[in-house]
Amino acid sequence: MRIFHLGWCGAWALVLATATVTAAGDRPAEQFQTFCASWMDKLAVRERDNLRQIRWVASGDGVEGEYVGYSQEHTCELKSLSEPKATPVGKIKYQELRYQKRGASASEAEAAAPRALEATEVTEIFQYKKGKWVY
């Protein structure tokens, strides 16, 4: 058995190198959690925009309008890599919801609670390329 004396600087360099390898190995997983949260935030913004842009249509008892929203419940899955050089793949699953609002007037309909008309399960698949997650 050989014992090498690295000295303070050498030991610190070894610790940094080990930490860098570990961080680099976990980087796609760590980044995917952040990417997933960011993706869901973008969907929340899109839902608010959709809600503001409802086109009200006259109905028998006032007006009604529809818009698309997204569930807050979601899953972020990272496919385990079978080979070290395999491209990391992540999935985000959530529901896309079609809502309707109704009221005697547009302002009353805007204030009304939405009614879900349809729910569609969505699975988005992403890959990790050149140090970042892409769609």
Secondary structure, DSSP 8 states (H G I E B T S, - for coil): ------HHHHHHHHHHHHHHHHHHHHHHHHHHHHHHHHHHHHHHHHHHHHHHT---EEETTEEEEEEEEE-S--EEEE---SSTTS--EEEEEEEEEEEEEEESSHHHHHHS--EEEEEEEEEEEEEEETTEEE-
